[in-house]
Amino acid sequence: MKVMVALDESEGSLYALNWALSSVIINNQTLNVEDMHHMVLFLVHVNLPFHSYVYPAGPVVYTTASVLDSVKHAQEEISAAIFTRALRACEEKRVKAETLVFRGDPKEMICQAAEQMHVDLLVVGSRGLGVLKRAFLGSVSDYCVHHAHCPVLVVKPPKEFLDREAQAHHQRV
């Protein structure tokens, strides 16, 4: 069985990974060693593209190569931090995982990756965006449910978890 878990900076995506590890992967592993070798877990993170130009109130302004390099480096560090936490969770459950990083629109790239890797199940977290935010920002999980070529499991954290995450976010800001 091939399972892909989409990750971002949110605690909700890490919650989805832990839920998938406990509820899907570990519960479905049999004692047969052969079956365990066929289990593949992909962890995928998508960096947003960075455009080298901006449109201020006037002529087009292009960013310098050093700014582009700086942004790419920062995105690489964020991806590494996400994967460090995710791989630690996998190691605790003794599950091997492969990491994949893409650049582009997250919802489209996640669906493409799931199709390219021929996964049997795509797991995504739900941030619990309100109706207005979802209308403006779009919902990655909703897009994946409608466009992925495999079953999609949307893991919604319990309300208490979302309340703690919101409280922690307000303390950082």
N, CA, C and O of each residue as an XYZ file, in Angstrom:
692
protein
N       0.846     -1.183      0.000
C       0.000      0.000      0.000
C       0.882      1.233      0.000
O       1.847      1.312      0.760
N       0.557      2.193     -0.848
C       1.279      3.461     -0.897
C       0.372      4.557     -0.341
O      -0.753      4.749     -0.804
N       0.888      5.271      0.664
C       0.139      6.355      1.301
C       0.959      7.622      1.186
O       2.170      7.609      1.408
N       0.299      8.720      0.839
C       0.956     10.027      0.767
C       0.287     10.960      1.764
O      -0.940     11.049      1.815
N       1.098     11.655      2.557
C       0.590     12.640      3.504
C       1.132     14.004      3.102
O       2.344     14.197      3.001
N       0.224     14.948      2.873
C       0.606     16.311      2.509
C       0.869     17.103      3.781
O       0.069     17.084      4.716
N       2.008     17.805      3.803
C       2.411     18.555      4.992
C       2.625     20.023      4.664
O       3.053     20.377      3.565
N       2.320     20.868      5.637
C       2.660     22.283      5.550
C       3.123     22.720      6.940
O       3.431     21.881      7.786
N       3.172     24.026      7.175
C       3.688     24.523      8.456
C       2.691     24.386      9.597
O       3.055     24.595     10.754
N       1.448     24.042      9.302
C       0.417     24.013     10.337
C       0.548     22.784     11.229
O       1.033     21.732     10.812
N       0.108     22.951     12.450
C       0.061     21.822     13.378
C      -0.982     20.811     12.905
O      -0.881     19.621     13.203
N      -1.982     21.289     12.167
C      -3.023     20.408     11.664
C      -2.489     19.349     10.719
O      -2.971     18.216     10.728
N      -1.496     19.699      9.899
C      -0.941     18.698      8.987
C      -0.130     17.658      9.760
O      -0.133     16.480      9.401
N       0.560     18.080     10.811
C       1.286     17.122     11.648
C       0.300     16.218     12.397
O       0.551     15.028     12.587
N      -0.816     16.803     12.815
C      -1.868     16.002     13.454
C      -2.373     14.945     12.471
O      -2.570     13.790     12.848
N      -2.584     15.343     11.201
C      -3.058     14.406     10.179
C      -2.049     13.273      9.983
O      -2.437     12.113      9.852
N      -0.755     13.607      9.963
C       0.278     12.579      9.828
C       0.214     11.602     10.993
O       0.200     10.388     10.785
N       0.175     12.119     12.214
C       0.138     11.245     13.385
C      -1.118     10.379     13.396
O      -1.069      9.208     13.772
N      -2.240     10.959     12.982
C      -3.480     10.203     12.916
C      -3.353      9.087     11.879
O      -3.760      7.952     12.126
N      -2.786      9.419     10.717
C      -2.608      8.414      9.665
C      -1.652      7.312     10.111
O      -1.888      6.134      9.843
N      -0.579      7.693     10.788
C       0.365      6.691     11.278
C      -0.319      5.717     12.234
O      -0.137      4.504     12.130
N      -1.102      6.251     13.158
C      -1.750      5.409     14.166
C      -2.956      4.654     13.632
O      -3.145      3.480     13.949
N      -3.769      5.318     12.827
C      -5.060      4.749     12.442
C      -5.056      4.006     11.116
O      -5.858      3.093     10.921
N      -4.179      4.375     10.213
C      -4.189      3.753      8.891
C      -3.011      2.800      8.725
O      -3.197      1.627      8.401
N      -1.814      3.298      8.943
C      -0.624      2.516      8.620
C      -0.370      1.415      9.643
O      -0.246      0.247      9.274
N      -0.293      1.770     10.911
C       0.042      0.777     11.928
C      -1.086     -0.244     12.087
O      -0.810     -1.432     12.253
N      -2.333      0.185     12.041
C      -3.458     -0.744     12.180
C      -3.583     -1.686     10.989
O      -4.143     -2.773     11.131
N      -3.079     -1.302      9.824
C      -3.188     -2.148      8.642
C      -1.973     -3.028      8.418
O      -1.996     -3.897      7.547
N      -0.921     -2.824      9.181
C       0.259     -3.674      9.026
C      -0.010     -5.012      9.700
O      -0.448     -5.074     10.848
N       0.257     -6.057      8.975
C       0.117     -7.391      9.551
C       1.468     -7.813     10.094
O       2.463     -7.106      9.933
N       1.497     -8.952     10.730
C       2.761     -9.455     11.261
C       3.636    -10.020     10.155
O       4.803    -10.331     10.392
N       3.097    -10.157      8.956
C       3.837    -10.685      7.830
C       4.874     -9.659      7.379
O       4.518     -8.551      6.978
N       6.151    -10.023      7.442
C       7.242     -9.112      7.096
C       7.164     -8.712      5.625
O       7.494     -7.576      5.284
N       6.739     -9.611      4.754
C       6.614     -9.296      3.326
C       5.647     -8.142      3.099
O       5.929     -7.247      2.302
N       4.502     -8.153      3.795
C       3.513     -7.092      3.635
C       4.066     -5.748      4.105
O       3.765     -4.708      3.520
N       4.869     -5.777      5.155
C       5.425     -4.526      5.688
C       6.392     -3.896      4.697
O       6.528     -2.673      4.671
N       7.071     -4.705      3.877
C       7.998     -4.164      2.886
C       7.272     -3.488      1.729
O       7.863     -2.682      1.011
N       6.003     -3.810      1.547
C       5.220     -3.206      0.471
C       4.551     -1.899      0.907
O       3.962     -1.200      0.083
N       4.636     -1.574      2.174
C       4.062     -0.325      2.680
C       5.031      0.810      2.384
O       6.191      0.770      2.794
N       4.545      1.830      1.665
C       5.370      2.992      1.346
C       4.627      4.229      1.819
O       3.446      4.410      1.522
N       5.330      5.079      2.558
C       4.755      6.339      3.026
C       5.542      7.483      2.405
O       6.756      7.589      2.579
N       4.829      8.338      1.678
C       5.427      9.528      1.093
C       4.974     10.743      1.887
O       3.786     10.907      2.165
N       5.923     11.585      2.247
C       5.622     12.868      2.888
C       5.901     13.947      1.852
O       7.016     14.040      1.338
N       4.906     14.759      1.542
C       5.068     15.754      0.488
C       4.821     17.152      1.036
O       3.887     17.389      1.802
N       5.685     18.068      0.621
C       5.545     19.487      0.966
C       5.717     20.288     -0.313
O       6.583     19.987     -1.134
N       4.890     21.308     -0.473
C       4.945     22.135     -1.682
C       5.274     23.574     -1.289
O       4.584     24.191     -0.477
N       6.347     24.088     -1.888
C       6.708     25.496     -1.708
C       6.001     26.326     -2.773
O       5.904     25.925     -3.933
N       5.521     27.467     -2.364
C       4.883     28.369     -3.319
C       5.934     28.944     -4.256
O       7.064     29.197     -3.839
N       5.576     29.151     -5.514
C       6.543     29.775     -6.428
C       6.771     31.221     -6.033
O       5.870     31.884     -5.520
N       7.973     31.703     -6.272
C       8.303     33.103     -6.000
C       8.576     33.777     -7.326
O       9.486     33.390     -8.059
N       7.790     34.776     -7.623
C       7.948     35.481     -8.894
C       9.019     36.554     -8.764
O       9.104     37.246     -7.749
N       9.825     36.682     -9.793
C      10.961     37.602     -9.736
C      10.576     39.028    -10.113
O      11.445     39.864    -10.363
N       9.286     39.305    -10.155
C       8.852     40.656    -10.501
C       7.652     41.042     -9.643
O       6.911     40.186     -9.160
N       7.480     42.327     -9.467
C       6.318     42.863     -8.760
C       5.754     44.013     -9.570
O       6.459     44.628    -10.370
N       4.486     44.296     -9.361
C       3.827     45.385    -10.078
C       3.468     46.500     -9.089
O       2.363     46.511     -8.548
N       4.362     47.406     -8.857
C       4.007     48.544     -8.005
C       3.186     49.538     -8.836
O       2.833     49.251     -9.980
N       2.897     50.658     -8.282
C       2.151     51.694     -9.019
C       3.125     52.390     -9.961
O       3.525     53.528     -9.716
N       3.496     51.729    -11.006
C       4.457     52.282    -11.958
C       5.035     51.159    -12.792
O       4.336     50.187    -13.079
N       6.302     51.264    -13.192
C       6.897     50.234    -14.046
C       7.123     48.931    -13.273
O       7.134     48.928    -12.042
N       7.300     47.844    -13.990
C       7.561     46.535    -13.393
C       8.925     46.566    -12.715
O       9.892     47.087    -13.271
N       8.995     46.006    -11.515
C      10.241     45.950    -10.764
C      10.661     44.491    -10.650
O       9.876     43.642    -10.226
N      11.901     44.205    -11.031
C      12.433     42.849    -10.944
C      13.302     42.724     -9.709
O      14.044     43.642     -9.358
N      13.202     41.567     -9.046
C      14.030     41.348     -7.862
C      15.409     40.867     -8.297
O      15.578     40.346     -9.400
N      16.365     41.044     -7.442
C      17.737     40.640     -7.745
C      17.902     39.138     -7.521
O      17.084     38.501     -6.856
N      18.949     38.599     -8.076
C      19.248     37.173     -7.920
C      19.475     36.827     -6.454
O      19.117     35.736     -6.011
N      20.070     37.754     -5.698
C      20.331     37.469     -4.282
C      19.021     37.362     -3.494
O      18.926     36.564     -2.561
N      18.014     38.157     -3.863
C      16.712     38.063     -3.197
C      16.070     36.714     -3.528
O      15.529     36.050     -2.643
N      16.128     36.315     -4.786
C      15.575     35.013     -5.192
C      16.264     33.872     -4.445
O      15.608     32.955     -3.951
N      17.594     33.941     -4.367
C      18.345     32.914     -3.648
C      17.971     32.884     -2.174
O      17.859     31.815     -1.573
N      17.782     34.047     -1.606
C      17.418     34.150     -0.196
C      16.043     33.522      0.061
O      15.859     32.804      1.044
N      15.103     33.789     -0.808
C      13.756     33.228     -0.663
C      13.804     31.711     -0.819
O      13.197     30.992     -0.025
N      14.505     31.221     -1.812
C      14.619     29.779     -2.026
C      15.280     29.099     -0.832
O      14.863     28.021     -0.410
N      16.316     29.743     -0.292
C      17.007     29.189      0.873
C      16.048     29.124      2.072
O      16.020     28.125      2.791
N      15.277     30.172      2.282
C      14.320     30.191      3.388
C      13.270     29.086      3.206
O      12.897     28.417      4.169
N      12.796     28.899      1.970
C      11.825     27.832      1.714
C      12.432     26.459      1.959
O      11.755     25.569      2.473
N      13.692     26.277      1.601
C      14.366     25.004      1.848
C      14.485     24.732      3.344
O      14.318     23.597      3.791
N      14.773     25.778      4.114
C      14.873     25.624      5.569
C      13.516     25.264      6.171
O      13.441     24.439      7.082
N      12.452     25.875      5.671
C      11.104     25.566      6.159
C      10.758     24.118      5.837
O      10.242     23.395      6.689
N      11.041     23.693      4.605
C      10.783     22.299      4.222
C      11.560     21.337      5.112
O      11.018     20.329      5.566
N      12.824     21.646      5.361
C      13.653     20.782      6.213
C      13.080     20.686      7.622
O      13.058     19.605      8.212
N      12.616     21.808      8.164
C      12.034     21.803      9.510
C      10.746     20.974      9.551
O      10.510     20.232     10.504
N       9.928     21.105      8.525
C       8.682     20.326      8.454
C       9.010     18.836      8.402
O       8.416     18.039      9.127
N       9.961     18.464      7.538
C      10.312     17.056      7.394
C      11.001     16.507      8.635
O      10.835     15.330      8.954
N      11.766     17.326      9.339
C      12.411     16.872     10.570
C      11.359     16.436     11.582
O      11.465     15.366     12.180
N      10.346     17.273     11.765
C       9.263     16.937     12.710
C       8.494     15.707     12.234
O       8.171     14.823     13.029
N       8.204     15.656     10.941
C       7.411     14.551     10.403
C       8.177     13.235     10.478
O       7.612     12.211     10.864
N       9.452     13.253     10.116
C      10.245     12.032     10.160
C      10.451     11.543     11.595
O      10.556     10.342     11.839
N      10.508     12.473     12.527
C      10.614     12.087     13.941
C       9.361     11.308     14.357
O       9.450     10.301     15.059
N       8.190     11.792     13.912
C       6.937     11.094     14.224
C       6.920      9.709     13.583
O       6.445      8.750     14.192
N       7.434      9.598     12.361
C       7.499      8.307     11.681
C       8.449      7.355     12.395
O       8.141      6.176     12.565
N       9.602      7.865     12.811
C      10.580      7.040     13.516
C      10.010      6.503     14.825
O      10.258      5.355     15.194
N       9.238      7.349     15.532
C       8.628      6.912     16.791
C       7.687      5.738     16.566
O       7.540      4.890     17.446
N       7.049      5.675     15.400
C       6.125      4.585     15.069
C       6.813      3.487     14.263
O       6.179      2.511     13.860
N       8.120      3.654     14.031
C       8.930      2.693     13.277
C       8.396      2.476     11.861
O       8.271      1.351     11.378
N       8.088      3.600     11.224
C       7.605      3.589      9.853
C       8.601      4.358      9.004
O       8.972      5.484      9.338
N       9.034      3.749      7.901
C       9.953      4.419      6.983
C       9.147      5.311      6.048
O       8.051      4.958      5.614
N       9.716      6.476      5.748
C       9.027      7.428      4.872
C      10.008      8.050      3.900
O      11.196      8.196      4.189
N       9.482      8.415      2.739
C      10.245      9.140      1.736
C       9.697     10.559      1.676
O       8.488     10.771      1.768
N      10.597     11.534      1.520
C      10.163     12.930      1.452
C      10.228     13.436      0.018
O      11.131     13.095     -0.745
N       9.239     14.260     -0.324
C       9.157     14.859     -1.652
C       8.852     16.341     -1.504
O       7.947     16.723     -0.762
N       9.607     17.175     -2.208
C       9.376     18.623     -2.189
C       9.090     19.080     -3.612
O       9.792     18.713     -4.554
N       8.051     19.882     -3.745
C       7.689     20.439     -5.047
C       7.534     21.946     -4.925
O       7.436     22.487     -3.824
N       7.512     22.610     -6.062
C       7.289     24.056     -6.109
C       6.101     24.296     -7.035
O       6.052     23.780     -8.151
N       5.146     25.086     -6.554
C       3.971     25.389     -7.365
C       2.764     25.625     -6.484
O       2.895     25.889     -5.288
N       1.586     25.528     -7.083
C       0.338     25.659     -6.342
C       0.140     24.375     -5.532
O       0.042     23.296     -6.117
N       0.079     24.467     -4.201
C       0.029     23.253     -3.383
C      -1.074     22.279     -3.776
O      -0.826     21.078     -3.887
N      -2.270     22.773     -3.986
C      -3.361     21.834     -4.263
C      -3.145     21.088     -5.578
O      -3.447     19.898     -5.672
N      -2.633     21.768     -6.578
C      -2.384     21.103     -7.859
C      -1.190     20.156     -7.775
O      -1.232     19.046     -8.306
N      -0.135     20.596     -7.112
C       1.080     19.776     -7.018
C       0.852     18.520     -6.176
O       1.407     17.464     -6.478
N       0.047     18.626     -5.132
C      -0.247     17.454     -4.299
C      -0.990     16.404     -5.125
O      -0.665     15.219     -5.063
N      -1.981     16.838     -5.893
C      -2.731     15.897     -6.742
C      -1.828     15.282     -7.810
O      -1.922     14.088     -8.093
N      -0.952     16.102     -8.404
C      -0.013     15.580     -9.404
C       0.934     14.551     -8.793
O       1.187     13.498     -9.380
N       1.450     14.867     -7.616
C       2.382     13.953     -6.946
C       1.697     12.630     -6.616
O       2.281     11.561     -6.794
N       0.464     12.704     -6.137
C      -0.279     11.483     -5.808
C      -0.469     10.619     -7.051
O      -0.375      9.393     -6.987
N      -0.737     11.266     -8.178
C      -0.929     10.523     -9.422
C       0.401      9.939     -9.916
O       0.457      8.780    -10.330
N       1.467     10.743     -9.872
C       2.780     10.284    -10.347
C       3.319      9.116     -9.525
O       3.949      8.205    -10.062
N       3.065      9.153     -8.225
C       3.589      8.107     -7.345
C       2.625      6.917     -7.241
O       2.929      5.931     -6.569
N       1.477      7.008     -7.899
C       0.478      5.934     -7.914
C       0.084      5.518     -6.498
O       0.062      4.333     -6.168
N      -0.229      6.522     -5.663
C      -0.573      6.215     -4.278
C      -1.981      5.631     -4.185
O      -2.846      5.895     -5.020
N      -2.175      4.835     -3.149
C      -3.477      4.219     -2.897
C      -4.350      5.102     -2.015
O      -5.573      4.965     -2.008
N      -3.713      6.017     -1.263
C      -4.454      6.890     -0.357
C      -3.684      8.191     -0.172
O      -2.477      8.179      0.067
N      -4.384      9.306     -0.285
C      -3.817     10.628     -0.019
C      -4.428     11.144      1.271
O      -5.650     11.175      1.417
N      -3.582     11.548      2.206
C      -4.038     12.073      3.496
C      -3.699     13.550      3.561
O      -2.548     13.941      3.364
N      -4.703     14.366      3.837
C      -4.506     15.809      3.988
C      -5.174     16.257      5.272
O      -6.166     15.675      5.710
N      -4.616     17.298      5.868
C      -5.214     17.868      7.062
C      -6.251     18.918      6.685
O      -6.318     19.381      5.547
N      -7.036     19.266      7.657
C      -8.027     20.320      7.469
C      -7.717     21.420      8.467
O      -7.668     21.178      9.673
N      -7.509     22.622      7.966
C      -7.194     23.741      8.855
C      -8.425     24.319      9.509
O      -8.323     25.086     10.467
N      -9.585     23.960      9.002
C     -10.820     24.490      9.564
C     -11.038     25.945      9.207
O     -11.507     26.727     10.035
N     -10.699     26.318      7.968
C     -10.937     27.693      7.533
C     -12.425     27.980      7.529
O     -13.235     27.103      7.228
N     -12.777     29.193      7.860
C     -14.172     29.599      7.794
C     -14.611     29.736      6.345
O     -13.798     29.638      5.427
N     -15.891     29.962      6.150
C     -16.450     30.055      4.804
C     -15.790     31.174      4.007
O     -15.461     30.983      2.837
N     -15.593     32.333      4.619
C     -15.025     33.476      3.906
C     -13.569     33.222      3.516
O     -13.192     33.457      2.368
N     -12.754     32.752      4.445
C     -11.349     32.469      4.133
C     -11.239     31.388      3.066
O     -10.408     31.476      2.162
N     -12.086     30.366      3.178
C     -12.037     29.284      2.199
C     -12.404     29.804      0.811
O     -11.838     29.357     -0.187
N     -13.351     30.747      0.741
C     -13.761     31.311     -0.549
C     -12.617     32.100     -1.184
O     -12.423     32.039     -2.398
N     -11.860     32.841     -0.374
C     -10.763     33.651     -0.910
C      -9.485     32.848     -1.121
O      -8.819     32.994     -2.147
N      -9.143     32.006     -0.159
C      -7.892     31.275     -0.206
C      -8.006     29.939     -0.932
O      -7.021     29.424     -1.462
N      -9.186     29.396     -0.952
C      -9.363     28.063     -1.511
C      -8.972     27.025     -0.484
O      -8.165     27.296      0.405
N      -9.527     25.866     -0.600
C      -9.240     24.796      0.333
C      -8.443     23.720     -0.382
O      -8.911     23.135     -1.358
N      -7.243     23.462      0.105
C      -6.408     22.427     -0.488
C      -7.100     21.072     -0.359
O      -7.143     20.292     -1.310
N      -7.639     20.804      0.825
C      -8.287     19.506      1.039
C      -9.497     19.340      0.119
O      -9.699     18.265     -0.445
N     -10.295     20.386     -0.036
C     -11.467     20.320     -0.910
C     -11.048     20.069     -2.359
O     -11.658     19.255     -3.054
N     -10.024     20.756     -2.804
C      -9.520     20.574     -4.170
C      -9.046     19.130     -4.363
O      -9.359     18.501     -5.374
N      -8.298     18.615     -3.400
C      -7.776     17.252     -3.512
C      -8.904     16.230     -3.555
O      -8.839     15.270     -4.323
N      -9.928     16.423     -2.746
C     -11.063     15.499     -2.745
C     -11.687     15.420     -4.136
O     -12.094     14.346     -4.576
N     -11.761     16.548     -4.820
C     -12.426     16.589     -6.125
C     -11.512     16.312     -7.320
O     -12.009     16.016     -8.407
N     -10.202     16.399     -7.152
C      -9.309     16.272     -8.303
C      -8.293     15.134     -8.228
O      -7.736     14.752     -9.257
N      -8.042     14.591     -7.063
C      -7.069     13.501     -6.948
C      -7.635     12.239     -7.590
O      -8.846     12.018     -7.589
N      -6.753     11.425     -8.130
C      -7.152     10.187     -8.803
C      -7.042      8.983     -7.871
O      -6.846      7.853     -8.320
N      -7.170      9.236     -6.581
C      -7.134      8.172     -5.589
C      -8.031      8.585     -4.428
O      -8.436      9.745     -4.351
N      -8.350      7.666     -3.527
C      -9.123      8.060     -2.353
C      -8.360      9.112     -1.534
O      -7.136      9.057     -1.418
N      -9.102     10.063     -0.976
C      -8.516     11.136     -0.167
C      -9.137     11.077      1.223
O     -10.358     11.032      1.373
N      -8.280     11.079      2.226
C      -8.725     11.101      3.613
C      -8.406     12.482      4.180
O      -7.241     12.873      4.256
N      -9.440     13.215      4.575
C      -9.251     14.529      5.180
C      -9.350     14.354      6.684
O     -10.384     13.933      7.203
N      -8.268     14.680      7.383
C      -8.214     14.513      8.833
C      -8.460     15.864      9.480
O      -7.657     16.788      9.355
N      -9.573     15.958     10.165
C      -9.931     17.197     10.850
C      -9.601     17.039     12.329
O     -10.130     16.150     12.996
N      -8.729     17.902     12.840
C      -8.376     17.790     14.264
C      -9.579     18.121     15.149
O     -10.489     18.831     14.721
N      -9.583     17.613     16.368
C     -10.667     17.962     17.291
C     -10.645     19.457     17.612
O      -9.611     20.114     17.493
N     -11.791     19.976     18.016
C     -11.933     21.408     18.291
C     -10.920     21.894     19.328
O     -10.389     22.997     19.203
N     -10.653     21.096     20.328
C      -9.691     21.497     21.376
C      -8.311     21.723     20.771
O      -7.601     22.647     21.167
N      -7.930     20.881     19.814
C      -6.635     21.016     19.159
C      -6.578     22.319     18.372
O      -5.589     23.049     18.447
N      -7.643     22.616     17.612
C      -7.692     23.856     16.831
C      -7.667     25.083     17.737
O      -7.042     26.088     17.399
N      -8.345     25.010     18.890
C      -8.340     26.132     19.835
C      -6.937     26.380     20.373
O      -6.516     27.530     20.500
N      -6.201     25.300     20.695
C      -4.826     25.445     21.192
C      -3.925     26.043     20.124
O      -3.090     26.898     20.420
N      -4.093     25.594     18.873
C      -3.259     26.121     17.774
C      -3.536     27.604     17.554
O      -2.606     28.385     17.355
N      -4.796     27.993     17.589
C      -5.166     29.399     17.412
C      -4.591     30.248     18.549
O      -4.103     31.354     18.315
N      -4.648     29.740     19.749
C      -4.110     30.460     20.901
C      -2.591     30.613     20.779
O      -2.055     31.683     21.070
N      -1.909     29.580     20.361
C      -0.459     29.641     20.187
C      -0.095     30.627     19.080
O       0.898     31.346     19.191
N      -0.883     30.662     18.027
C      -0.644     31.592     16.917
C      -0.774     33.034     17.392
O       0.045     33.881     17.034
N      -1.795     33.317     18.195
C      -1.986     34.683     18.697
C      -0.860     35.121     19.630
O      -0.519     36.302     19.687
N      -0.282     34.161     20.364
C       0.835     34.493     21.249
C       2.088     34.809     20.470
O       2.910     35.611     20.914
N       2.251     34.177     19.289
C       3.436     34.435     18.451
C       3.313     35.787     17.764
O       4.316     36.462     17.533
N       2.095     36.183     17.438
C       1.883     37.424     16.673
C       1.893     38.616     17.538
O       1.729     39.734     17.051
